[in-house]
Amino acid sequence: MTDFSDTSTPSQVVGTAATQEAEIPSGTVLIGTINAKNRAYALVKSSRGEITQVKPGDRIGRQTVAAIEQGQIILMHNGQTERMVIPGG
């Protein structure tokens, strides 16, 4: 049996989630990922507070963006991979 007791509209749910306060950690942080029209991008905040759009092949410091997936990016440096995820995501 389906429970229809939650009468929140999708926009209300999204609005509530999007306006929750959270502290962004210091250092380099993944802010978000975008996948549109067979292209993937990510927004990354640097330790200086600058927000930059990156795509596969771009560099973040000494690391190269190898892949962008929903909520995470894969970075490579000297044959080693590292996963950067959205904080709290």
C-alpha positions in Angstrom: 0.0 0.0 0.0 1.3 3.5 -0.9 1.7 6.1 1.8 0.4 9.5 0.6 0.8 11.2 3.9 3.8 13.3 2.8 2.2 16.2 0.9 5.5 18.2 0.3 6.0 19.1 -3.3 9.4 18.3 -4.9 10.2 22.1 -5.0 9.5 22.4 -1.3 11.8 19.4 -0.5 14.6 20.8 -2.7 14.1 24.3 -1.3 14.5 23.0 2.2 17.5 20.9 1.4 19.2 23.7 -0.5 18.8 26.2 2.3 20.3 24.2 5.1 23.3 25.9 6.6 26.6 24.0 6.5 30.1 25.1 7.0 32.4 24.5 3.9 35.6 22.8 5.1 38.9 24.7 4.6 41.3 23.6 1.9 40.4 22.4 -1.6 36.8 21.2 -1.6 34.4 19.7 -4.2 31.3 22.0 -4.3 29.3 20.2 -7.0 29.2 18.1 -10.2 27.3 18.7 -13.4 26.6 16.1 -16.1 24.9 17.6 -19.2 24.8 16.8 -22.9 27.6 14.1 -22.5 29.9 16.6 -20.8 30.9 16.5 -17.1 32.0 19.5 -15.1 32.8 20.1 -11.4 32.9 23.1 -9.2 35.9 23.2 -6.8 36.7 25.7 -4.1 40.4 26.3 -3.6 42.1 26.8 -0.3 42.1 30.6 -1.2 38.3 30.5 -1.5 38.2 30.8 -5.3 35.6 28.6 -7.1 36.7 27.1 -10.4 34.9 25.0 -13.0 37.0 21.9 -14.0 36.5 19.1 -16.6 38.3 15.8 -17.1 42.0 16.6 -18.1 42.2 19.8 -16.1 44.6 20.1 -13.2 43.9 20.8 -9.5 47.2 21.6 -8.0 49.5 18.7 -9.0 46.6 16.3 -9.7 44.8 15.8 -13.0 41.0 15.4 -13.1 40.6 11.8 -14.4 36.8 11.5 -14.2 33.8 13.3 -12.9 30.9 11.3 -11.5 27.8 12.3 -9.6 29.0 13.9 -6.3 32.6 13.0 -6.8 35.7 13.5 -8.9 38.6 11.1 -9.5 42.1 12.7 -9.4 45.4 11.2 -10.6 49.0 12.0 -9.7 52.0 9.8 -10.4 49.8 6.8 -11.1 47.9 7.1 -7.8 44.2 7.9 -7.8 42.3 9.8 -5.2 38.6 10.4 -4.8 37.2 13.8 -3.8 33.6 13.9 -2.7 31.2 16.6 -1.9 31.4 17.2 1.9 28.3 15.8 3.6 27.2 14.3 0.3 
